Amino acid sequence: MPTLFQATQAATVSANAPAQALPVVLWFKRDLRWHDHAPLASAALWAQTTGQRVLPLWVYEPDMWSQTDMAPQHLGFANECLAELDDWVASSKGALCRMRGNATDVLGVLFDALGPFVLVSHEETGNGWSYARDMTVGQWCQSRAIEWREFPSNGVVRRLQSHGGGRNRWSQHKAARMQAPALAPPANVRWLTLPPPVTDDLAARGLLCGVLSAQDMGMTGSDVAGRKRGGRAAAVAELQSFLQQRAQHYRFEMSSPATAPQSCSRISSHLAWGSLSIREALHAVSARQAEVHQLPPGQRPTGFLQSLRSFEGRLHWHCHFIQKLESEPSIEFKNVNPGFDGLRNEGPLTTAEAERLAAFCAGRTGFPFVDACLRSLAATGWLNFRMRAMLVSFSAYQLWLHWRHAGLHLARQFTDYEPGIHWSQCQMQSGVTGINTIRMYCPVKQSRDQDPSGAFIRQWLPELADPNRVPNAFIHEPWLMPQPPEHYPPPLVDLKAATRAAKELIYGKKAEPDVQAEAAKVFEKHGSRAPNRERMERGRSGKPAGAKPRRSRADPVAQNGAQQLSFDM
């Protein structure tokens, strides 16, 4: 079939379009915006050129919301984004078409109602379910001679070759996309509205719907009352308040869960659900950097430019990690380095493992800082990256649980759950890639470093809130008290013994020749080509492969390690 659209950043109409003009179905997925939206811009231009119209479509897919990594808060956030998207469509006399059902069933109904159409959307690098769904949609389109034009939504490159230098050239592809101007919202879109006989029939069949809640979709649990709100207006407000004011102390306050909620940008949920594009964020950072540079040196806020550079670096890491899942979808389920297969239990949980996982999920591990982080996350849907890394590390090393178990729980807890970043980080922080430095966070050390007064612990653990019952001297290790608090559990494991055992197992496995050979393959396919980042550890004199490298003491970002701080936003 001739190509209808040229997949360029300008979203121009192809000169090879067929003589018969077709309506366009614009399928919104996790790209809930109208700014910097290539499928929307392309569809609008095509409709203006041909006289055809555009049907904006959102599908409530029951199978999507039944996946074990999805939670009511995700649907709540998406619905808030959709409300503003619907308002924008309505401002030009259109209406967002909300339908319920499997994507191919919905498209089949539209095919019966409209006849042949062109389907446009962004590419999606999501979980395993969305990957299989898109494969099925592609087959459906091919069987009906429907052209489905997908546009890149970020720096992730589809069908990137993992050999022959493909990964070496990835940064060039990403840079070209990110440097291109963001697309302005199209004006005067010719929207398509289904006629009443069709809408009446679809509504009667339960396919056409209004706003559906988590309960409507059969989801258990409830939304998170303390999470950030979704929508384009909230996204822009968060980004601007960060760039204008809150970013000043970002470098030094991103690591503590007490200061990070204010000093981090808090745009990660908007990037994950698409109310803001990564390109828009990068351009906004560049514009703010230029503004600060133009100030006389004496008037520049102290540390502001350094913090902006740190934040910009994390934005660049965003697509690097999603590219891993795009290139290898099985990362969600299997060790990227098969040499680590069998290191942890990959079958059904034993009774002891199930008890440890349940205690972890409930925030009752007996380690106050770990539990405070888990309960804070449950109440707000967000946690700063260093604490996320600590939680995965604790579950993988001290509790010795497979990364999938804690990973699924945390995926449901994070409003900003981004599968590509999430599962890559779960594997990194569990030590099963073979190419990353092994980091075993000590929860007591992190507690003393990041919450020295214990204020964060007392805020989230009412059992330890009273300083008369748990003095400051014991707030990080209450089990050392002569009479430990009655209503707070003892430590789930012996910290020193569990850490020692984990080190012996993980370092022993990493040193095996077969594991190192697999690590070379992992690096070739997924490793960053930036200098000094995510480099393969080759072992130094007197140090095991993977030993922690020395870092400058001048910059806390450098001390934390660039490759682990990919999404501290």
SEFIDO-16817 format. One line per field, with one value per residue (C-alpha): residue in three letters; z, y, x; residue number from 0. Coordinates in Angstrom, 3 decimals. Last residue first. Layout:
aa (ala	...)
pz (Z	...)
py (Y	...)
px (X	...)
i (NUM	...)
// end
This chain:
aa (met	asp	phe	ser	leu	gln	gln	ala	gly	asn	gln	ala	val	pro	asp	ala	arg	ser	arg	arg	pro	lys	ala	gly	ala	pro	lys	gly	ser	arg	gly	arg	glu	met	arg	glu	arg	asn	pro	ala	arg	ser	gly	his	lys	glu	phe	val	lys	ala	ala	glu	ala	gln	val	asp	pro	glu	ala	lys	lys	gly	tyr	ile	leu	glu	lys	ala	ala	arg	thr	ala	ala	lys	leu	asp	val	leu	pro	pro	pro	tyr	his	glu	pro	pro	gln	pro	met	leu	trp	pro	glu	his	ile	phe	ala	asn	pro	val	arg	asn	pro	asp	ala	leu	glu	pro	leu	trp	gln	arg	ile	phe	ala	gly	ser	pro	asp	gln	asp	arg	ser	gln	lys	val	pro	cys	tyr	met	arg	ile	thr	asn	ile	gly	thr	val	gly	ser	gln	met	gln	cys	gln	ser	trp	his	ile	gly	pro	glu	tyr	asp	thr	phe	gln	arg	ala	leu	his	leu	gly	ala	his	arg	trp	his	leu	trp	leu	gln	tyr	ala	ser	phe	ser	val	leu	met	ala	arg	met	arg	phe	asn	leu	trp	gly	thr	ala	ala	leu	ser	arg	leu	cys	ala	asp	val	phe	pro	phe	gly	thr	arg	gly	ala	cys	phe	ala	ala	leu	arg	glu	ala	glu	ala	thr	thr	leu	pro	gly	glu	asn	arg	leu	gly	asp	phe	gly	pro	asn	val	asn	lys	phe	glu	ile	ser	pro	glu	ser	glu	leu	lys	gln	ile	phe	his	cys	his	trp	his	leu	arg	gly	glu	phe	ser	arg	leu	ser	gln	leu	phe	gly	thr	pro	arg	gln	gly	pro	pro	leu	gln	his	val	glu	ala	gln	arg	ala	ser	val	ala	his	leu	ala	glu	arg	ile	ser	leu	ser	gly	trp	ala	leu	his	ser	ser	ile	arg	ser	cys	ser	gln	pro	ala	thr	ala	pro	ser	ser	met	glu	phe	arg	tyr	his	gln	ala	arg	gln	gln	leu	phe	ser	gln	leu	glu	ala	val	ala	ala	ala	arg	gly	gly	arg	lys	arg	gly	ala	val	asp	ser	gly	thr	met	gly	met	asp	gln	ala	ser	leu	val	gly	cys	leu	leu	gly	arg	ala	ala	leu	asp	asp	thr	val	pro	pro	pro	leu	thr	leu	trp	arg	val	asn	ala	pro	pro	ala	leu	ala	pro	ala	gln	met	arg	ala	ala	lys	his	gln	ser	trp	arg	asn	arg	gly	gly	gly	his	ser	gln	leu	arg	arg	val	val	gly	asn	ser	pro	phe	glu	arg	trp	glu	ile	ala	arg	ser	gln	cys	trp	gln	gly	val	thr	met	asp	arg	ala	tyr	ser	trp	gly	asn	gly	thr	glu	glu	his	ser	val	leu	val	phe	pro	gly	leu	ala	asp	phe	leu	val	gly	leu	val	asp	thr	ala	asn	gly	arg	met	arg	cys	leu	ala	gly	lys	ser	ser	ala	val	trp	asp	asp	leu	glu	ala	leu	cys	glu	asn	ala	phe	gly	leu	his	gln	pro	ala	met	asp	thr	gln	ser	trp	met	asp	pro	glu	tyr	val	trp	leu	pro	leu	val	arg	gln	gly	thr	thr	gln	ala	trp	leu	ala	ala	ser	ala	leu	pro	ala	his	asp	his	trp	arg	leu	asp	arg	lys	phe	trp	leu	val	val	pro	leu	ala	gln	ala	pro	ala	asn	ala	ser	val	thr	ala	ala	gln	thr	ala	gln	phe	leu	thr	pro	met)
pz (38.680	39.567	36.389	35.401	38.658	38.660	35.715	37.014	40.298	43.669	44.361	40.999	41.867	45.294	43.556	45.070	46.555	43.170	42.636	43.140	41.469	43.403	42.657	39.730	38.840	42.077	43.233	44.028	40.641	38.673	37.304	33.824	34.741	31.588	31.245	32.373	32.019	31.935	28.341	26.708	24.676	27.007	27.144	25.686	22.869	23.018	26.792	27.118	24.820	26.932	30.035	28.543	28.438	32.012	33.134	31.378	32.952	36.512	38.454	38.491	40.167	43.016	43.398	43.675	46.009	48.395	48.532	49.283	52.180	53.727	53.334	54.980	57.869	58.503	58.312	60.318	58.659	59.177	61.778	64.816	64.239	65.597	68.041	71.149	70.828	71.715	75.461	75.992	72.631	69.910	67.910	67.433	64.911	63.044	65.770	68.559	69.524	68.606	71.514	70.865	73.617	74.516	70.875	69.996	66.268	66.250	65.892	63.885	61.105	58.270	59.922	62.556	59.846	57.968	61.165	62.082	62.759	60.378	57.571	54.431	55.886	59.064	57.213	54.282	56.700	58.365	55.061	53.785	50.018	48.124	44.846	42.235	39.478	36.162	33.304	34.652	34.236	37.267	40.127	41.672	41.221	37.527	37.002	38.739	36.884	33.477	34.635	35.728	32.972	30.120	32.023	32.974	36.253	37.074	39.498	41.209	43.617	41.034	39.533	43.059	43.721	40.344	40.841	44.360	42.888	39.551	41.226	42.704	46.495	48.568	51.502	52.128	48.474	46.126	48.480	49.934	46.522	45.120	48.090	47.999	44.281	44.899	47.742	45.431	42.839	44.882	45.838	44.326	44.550	47.601	50.335	49.190	48.515	52.006	53.399	51.474	52.327	56.007	55.988	54.510	56.967	59.941	59.259	60.910	57.537	58.057	55.010	53.846	50.561	52.333	54.989	52.274	50.351	53.456	54.234	50.657	50.740	53.939	52.514	49.323	46.320	43.105	40.631	39.813	43.122	42.992	41.266	38.898	35.862	36.517	33.413	31.443	31.444	30.678	33.435	32.328	32.623	31.821	30.027	27.582	25.448	24.198	21.849	23.035	26.636	26.333	24.461	27.515	29.478	27.089	26.578	30.138	30.440	28.558	31.063	33.845	32.290	31.994	35.725	36.528	34.159	35.734	39.179	38.108	36.592	39.786	42.202	43.598	41.954	39.259	40.212	40.803	37.504	35.571	34.251	30.659	31.737	33.856	30.872	28.610	31.193	31.350	27.579	27.620	30.408	28.491	25.371	27.330	28.880	25.549	24.042	26.852	26.007	28.541	29.086	27.887	30.592	31.625	30.978	33.091	35.858	35.786	36.060	39.806	39.269	42.327	45.075	46.821	46.969	47.251	50.636	53.102	50.775	50.748	47.526	45.418	47.953	46.983	43.204	43.192	45.368	42.762	40.934	42.978	41.611	37.911	36.453	39.109	39.099	35.313	35.119	37.735	36.177	32.684	33.877	36.026	33.053	30.791	33.003	35.972	39.677	42.052	44.448	47.979	47.454	45.827	43.855	45.264	45.389	42.920	39.227	37.471	34.759	36.122	39.548	38.069	36.693	33.195	31.652	28.959	26.829	23.344	23.260	25.647	22.848	23.439	23.317	19.987	18.502	19.730	18.500	15.023	14.648	16.127	13.514	14.556	14.839	12.741	13.661	11.082	13.131	13.175	14.572	15.097	18.450	17.981	17.275	19.344	17.353	16.436	18.958	20.654	17.422	16.158	19.576	19.705	16.311	17.135	20.507	18.776	16.483	18.742	19.485	15.809	15.400	13.323	15.965	18.096	15.098	16.136	15.000	16.722	17.919	21.309	21.396	22.092	20.601	17.366	14.880	13.910	10.638	10.430	6.880	6.673	4.005	6.033	6.954	7.415	9.904	11.980	11.942	13.179	15.865	17.058	17.240	19.098	21.672	22.144	22.917	25.116	27.159	27.531	29.061	27.132	24.367	22.362	18.875	18.484	16.662	13.246	11.703	8.151	7.261	5.212	5.917	8.537	10.562	9.833	10.163	13.416	14.779	13.685	15.310	18.593	18.334	17.436	20.429	22.947	24.461	25.751	23.674	24.304	21.269	22.177	20.970	18.323	17.969	18.099	21.853	22.243	21.266	23.954	26.554	25.660	26.170	29.533	30.637	29.159	31.416	34.475	33.212	32.805	36.424	37.699	35.464	36.879	40.428	40.004	39.503	36.652	36.949	37.355	34.114	34.427	33.210	29.843	29.355	29.905	27.193	27.705	24.197	23.394	19.903	18.128	14.770	12.100	9.008	5.222	3.018	1.527	2.519	5.779	6.799	6.031	8.040	11.040	10.826	10.696	13.637	15.698	14.866	15.620	19.070	20.351	22.102	22.048	25.077	26.364	24.844	26.654	24.036	21.788	18.504	15.753	13.285	9.940	7.179	3.712	0.535	-2.621	-4.950	-2.944	-1.003	-2.559	-1.945	1.749	4.146	6.464	10.117	10.605	12.720	9.783	9.352	5.871	5.715	3.381	2.201	-0.785	0.000)
py (13.358	10.923	8.890	7.598	7.934	4.549	5.201	8.557	7.273	8.541	10.196	11.929	13.399	14.374	16.542	17.433	14.046	12.730	9.081	5.864	2.855	0.305	-3.197	-4.789	-7.181	-7.925	-5.534	-6.214	-5.100	-3.990	-5.948	-5.553	-3.680	-2.984	0.651	1.948	5.430	6.470	7.707	7.509	4.335	3.075	-0.672	-2.444	-4.809	-4.885	-4.587	-7.567	-9.632	-8.826	-9.733	-13.159	-13.831	-12.579	-14.989	-17.884	-16.966	-16.951	-13.778	-12.521	-15.728	-15.421	-11.727	-12.426	-15.414	-14.223	-10.741	-12.064	-14.183	-11.223	-8.990	-11.559	-12.099	-8.395	-7.525	-10.433	-10.741	-9.533	-7.039	-6.954	-5.797	-2.526	-2.605	-3.553	-1.070	-2.664	-2.919	-2.594	-0.800	-2.372	-3.442	0.239	0.633	3.948	5.570	4.286	7.386	9.545	8.075	5.562	5.765	9.405	10.193	9.161	8.532	4.991	3.049	5.968	5.111	7.637	10.948	9.316	7.814	11.107	12.964	10.429	13.223	11.783	11.023	10.648	9.608	7.842	6.016	5.186	3.679	1.643	0.491	-0.703	-0.409	-3.227	-1.771	-4.036	-1.958	-2.653	-4.945	-8.382	-7.630	-9.568	-7.281	-6.684	-2.891	-3.341	-5.852	-3.689	-0.662	-2.238	-3.272	0.208	2.262	0.372	-0.252	3.399	3.484	7.173	6.561	4.130	1.703	-0.806	-0.977	-1.284	-4.469	-5.926	-5.149	-6.611	-9.950	-9.713	-8.942	-12.428	-12.319	-12.532	-10.532	-8.821	-8.889	-8.565	-6.977	-4.579	-3.658	-3.008	-0.794	1.003	1.757	3.245	5.272	6.693	7.412	9.590	8.128	8.596	7.184	9.350	7.096	3.782	5.493	6.988	3.551	1.925	4.676	4.542	0.763	0.887	3.605	1.738	-1.714	-4.134	-5.342	-4.034	-1.842	-3.911	-4.898	-5.879	-7.917	-9.756	-10.431	-11.841	-14.057	-15.319	-16.081	-18.116	-20.089	-20.768	-18.646	-20.389	-20.651	-18.299	-18.778	-16.737	-17.600	-19.890	-17.726	-15.353	-16.463	-15.640	-11.953	-9.923	-11.930	-12.743	-11.187	-7.483	-7.822	-10.096	-7.044	-6.815	-3.891	-1.855	-2.838	-1.553	1.560	2.495	2.749	5.097	7.085	8.449	8.802	12.115	13.458	12.446	14.464	17.507	17.288	17.338	20.248	22.149	21.515	22.892	25.936	26.676	26.214	29.733	31.807	33.975	37.653	37.997	36.344	38.848	37.044	35.838	32.387	32.022	32.680	30.350	27.556	28.159	27.779	24.590	23.123	23.959	22.294	19.134	19.039	19.559	16.763	14.378	14.995	16.161	14.758	11.522	9.037	8.252	11.785	13.229	10.733	11.743	15.468	15.676	18.096	17.062	19.622	19.473	15.731	15.235	16.936	14.280	11.340	12.304	11.827	14.727	17.391	18.192	18.221	19.676	22.687	25.347	23.223	24.444	27.984	28.726	25.304	23.440	25.782	25.608	21.822	21.339	23.956	22.509	19.007	20.183	21.994	18.984	16.553	14.287	15.044	14.124	11.262	11.643	10.030	6.909	5.195	2.106	-1.634	-4.159	-3.461	-4.564	-1.911	-0.063	-0.126	1.483	4.204	4.649	8.070	7.841	4.820	3.426	-0.349	-1.436	-2.843	-0.222	2.474	1.192	1.159	4.645	5.930	4.496	5.800	9.141	9.800	9.382	12.679	13.344	16.295	18.704	20.252	24.045	24.655	22.038	22.041	23.116	20.450	20.592	21.809	19.188	18.794	15.782	13.889	14.469	13.651	10.315	9.192	10.279	8.534	5.321	5.213	3.008	0.862	-0.010	-0.580	-3.752	-5.542	-4.662	-3.209	-0.702	-1.998	0.877	3.773	5.305	9.035	10.045	9.652	7.930	7.828	4.858	4.764	1.940	1.413	-0.743	-3.477	-5.531	-8.430	-6.038	-3.919	-6.966	-8.227	-4.865	-4.769	-8.221	-7.133	-4.008	-6.107	-8.418	-5.428	-3.886	-7.109	-7.395	-3.941	-0.719	0.677	2.451	3.902	6.876	6.573	6.751	4.454	5.250	4.380	1.878	1.771	4.129	2.089	-1.438	-0.292	1.452	-1.810	-3.659	-1.047	-1.591	-5.369	-5.020	-2.773	-5.015	-3.361	-0.042	3.088	6.763	9.054	12.422	15.127	17.819	21.435	23.040	23.668	20.180	18.619	20.704	19.745	16.065	16.323	17.958	15.119	12.522	13.634	13.266	9.863	8.746	9.680	7.734	4.782	4.634	5.121	2.086	-0.206	-1.930	-4.274	-7.431	-6.829	-6.506	-2.900	-3.841	-6.765	-4.512	-2.037	1.393	2.714	6.366	7.631	10.998	10.614	12.811	14.165	14.184	17.263	15.935	18.613	19.658	16.022	15.257	18.238	17.223	13.607	14.669	17.037	14.474	11.659	13.962	15.129	17.945	19.588	17.792	15.576	12.104	10.081	6.737	5.551	7.898	6.387	8.930	7.284	9.058	9.277	8.179	10.124	8.006	9.242	7.471	9.446	9.398	13.084	12.303	14.766	16.533	15.602	18.182	15.634	13.266	10.036	10.823	10.022	8.150	5.475	3.495	0.000)
px (12.835	15.592	15.222	18.621	20.477	22.190	24.500	25.687	27.076	25.931	29.274	29.179	25.801	27.100	29.716	33.073	33.853	34.953	34.389	36.317	34.815	32.704	33.937	32.138	34.893	36.712	39.422	43.094	44.268	41.294	38.384	36.946	33.824	31.910	31.119	27.747	29.081	32.730	32.492	29.039	28.537	25.835	25.449	22.438	23.396	27.173	27.061	24.750	26.980	30.055	28.055	27.351	31.091	31.389	28.687	30.400	33.746	32.317	33.182	29.590	28.410	30.885	30.140	26.407	26.600	29.296	27.829	24.339	25.622	27.436	24.390	22.108	24.542	25.004	21.316	19.927	16.554	12.979	14.107	11.783	8.225	6.805	3.911	5.874	8.737	12.118	12.951	16.691	16.744	18.897	15.829	15.016	17.854	17.400	15.281	17.535	19.529	16.548	14.603	11.794	9.148	9.712	10.409	6.829	6.524	7.897	4.637	3.238	5.710	5.414	6.289	8.515	10.714	10.938	11.879	14.586	17.083	19.673	17.217	19.345	22.692	21.515	18.749	20.989	23.511	20.768	19.313	22.699	22.473	24.096	25.281	26.828	28.408	26.785	27.826	26.865	23.165	21.913	22.954	19.546	19.805	20.505	17.685	15.106	16.479	15.904	12.436	11.413	12.979	11.363	8.129	7.468	5.545	5.063	2.189	4.560	2.864	1.689	5.174	6.596	4.622	5.563	9.239	9.327	8.325	10.149	13.494	13.750	13.881	17.072	15.656	19.027	20.006	17.027	14.496	17.059	18.459	14.989	14.139	17.497	17.136	13.714	15.228	17.866	15.185	12.888	9.544	6.104	2.573	1.803	0.422	1.916	5.240	5.344	4.571	7.413	9.894	8.972	9.336	12.825	13.867	12.427	13.937	11.517	10.246	6.729	6.159	3.194	4.839	8.060	6.251	4.326	7.552	9.286	6.308	6.126	9.844	9.466	6.530	8.449	7.606	6.680	9.564	12.422	14.265	17.438	20.720	18.827	19.483	22.405	24.315	21.193	22.213	19.095	17.436	13.916	10.450	10.466	13.791	11.912	11.098	14.715	15.383	12.410	13.173	16.749	15.598	13.517	16.756	18.520	15.304	15.294	19.089	18.921	16.410	18.762	21.565	19.328	18.644	22.337	22.918	20.034	21.504	24.864	23.193	21.272	24.166	23.983	21.281	22.879	22.920	26.667	27.455	25.300	22.224	22.337	23.514	20.378	18.121	20.118	19.838	16.089	15.764	17.835	15.700	12.506	13.907	14.688	11.212	9.480	11.563	10.607	6.971	4.385	0.879	2.443	1.546	5.131	6.369	3.560	4.291	7.983	7.267	7.953	10.874	12.848	13.474	10.089	9.497	13.284	13.721	12.500	13.069	16.756	18.715	17.433	18.438	22.019	21.753	18.237	19.083	18.220	15.673	12.695	12.653	12.159	12.893	10.934	7.959	7.923	7.995	5.307	3.012	3.415	2.545	-0.372	-1.916	-1.403	-3.253	-2.657	-2.809	0.022	-0.633	-1.974	-5.367	-3.959	-6.720	-8.388	-7.982	-9.313	-9.818	-12.998	-12.827	-15.862	-14.187	-11.100	-13.327	-14.705	-15.329	-17.989	-18.731	-19.127	-18.662	-21.422	-23.583	-26.302	-23.618	-22.357	-25.856	-26.683	-23.320	-23.904	-27.441	-26.275	-23.534	-19.876	-18.038	-14.955	-12.779	-11.400	-8.604	-8.728	-5.259	-2.574	-0.780	2.851	5.446	8.622	11.612	14.241	17.060	15.456	14.988	18.514	19.966	18.140	19.386	22.934	22.794	21.734	24.759	26.890	23.831	23.573	27.318	27.073	25.051	22.045	20.223	17.579	14.197	12.407	14.540	13.703	14.397	10.809	7.330	8.332	5.442	3.289	1.332	-1.156	-2.356	-5.444	-5.312	-7.796	-5.489	-2.578	-4.506	-5.457	-1.869	-0.623	-3.295	-2.190	1.456	0.345	-1.495	1.510	3.760	1.065	0.897	4.640	4.869	5.293	7.416	4.726	4.982	2.699	-0.568	-2.214	-4.823	-5.942	-9.511	-11.488	-15.252	-16.559	-19.064	-17.802	-14.197	-15.073	-16.481	-13.353	-11.154	-12.990	-12.631	-8.948	-8.307	-10.050	-13.071	-14.387	-14.687	-14.057	-14.374	-12.880	-15.222	-14.834	-15.897	-12.443	-12.519	-14.002	-10.670	-8.956	-11.552	-11.150	-7.392	-8.033	-10.301	-7.937	-5.092	-7.328	-8.459	-4.840	-4.056	-7.048	-6.196	-2.681	-3.988	-6.236	-3.208	-1.364	1.631	-0.467	-2.355	-6.130	-6.094	-4.664	-7.041	-10.035	-8.927	-10.448	-9.836	-9.176	-9.935	-9.765	-11.631	-10.046	-11.797	-11.379	-11.075	-7.853	-5.354	-6.999	-7.411	-3.774	-2.595	-4.690	-3.506	0.136	-0.143	-2.059	0.361	3.346	2.213	4.430	1.464	-1.891	-1.362	-2.194	0.632	0.253	-2.269	-4.212	-5.403	-6.091	-8.484	-8.128	-10.707	-9.621	-8.925	-8.996	-6.244	-3.608	-0.972	2.493	3.234	3.357	1.828	4.260	4.754	7.523	9.401	9.290	7.393	6.109	2.463	0.175	2.592	1.386	0.000)
i (568	567	566	565	564	563	562	561	560	559	558	557	556	555	554	553	552	551	550	549	548	547	546	545	544	543	542	541	540	539	538	537	536	535	534	533	532	531	530	529	528	527	526	525	524	523	522	521	520	519	518	517	516	515	514	513	512	511	510	509	508	507	506	505	504	503	502	501	500	499	498	497	496	495	494	493	492	491	490	489	488	487	486	485	484	483	482	481	480	479	478	477	476	475	474	473	472	471	470	469	468	467	466	465	464	463	462	461	460	459	458	457	456	455	454	453	452	451	450	449	448	447	446	445	444	443	442	441	440	439	438	437	436	435	434	433	432	431	430	429	428	427	426	425	424	423	422	421	420	419	418	417	416	415	414	413	412	411	410	409	408	407	406	405	404	403	402	401	400	399	398	397	396	395	394	393	392	391	390	389	388	387	386	385	384	383	382	381	380	379	378	377	376	375	374	373	372	371	370	369	368	367	366	365	364	363	362	361	360	359	358	357	356	355	354	353	352	351	350	349	348	347	346	345	344	343	342	341	340	339	338	337	336	335	334	333	332	331	330	329	328	327	326	325	324	323	322	321	320	319	318	317	316	315	314	313	312	311	310	309	308	307	306	305	304	303	302	301	300	299	298	297	296	295	294	293	292	291	290	289	288	287	286	285	284	283	282	281	280	279	278	277	276	275	274	273	272	271	270	269	268	267	266	265	264	263	262	261	260	259	258	257	256	255	254	253	252	251	250	249	248	247	246	245	244	243	242	241	240	239	238	237	236	235	234	233	232	231	230	229	228	227	226	225	224	223	222	221	220	219	218	217	216	215	214	213	212	211	210	209	208	207	206	205	204	203	202	201	200	199	198	197	196	195	194	193	192	191	190	189	188	187	186	185	184	183	182	181	180	179	178	177	176	175	174	173	172	171	170	169	168	167	166	165	164	163	162	161	160	159	158	157	156	155	154	153	152	151	150	149	148	147	146	145	144	143	142	141	140	139	138	137	136	135	134	133	132	131	130	129	128	127	126	125	124	123	122	121	120	119	118	117	116	115	114	113	112	111	110	109	108	107	106	105	104	103	102	101	100	99	98	97	96	95	94	93	92	91	90	89	88	87	86	85	84	83	82	81	80	79	78	77	76	75	74	73	72	71	70	69	68	67	66	65	64	63	62	61	60	59	58	57	56	55	54	53	52	51	50	49	48	47	46	45	44	43	42	41	40	39	38	37	36	35	34	33	32	31	30	29	28	27	26	25	24	23	22	21	20	19	18	17	16	15	14	13	12	11	10	9	8	7	6	5	4	3	2	1	0)
// end
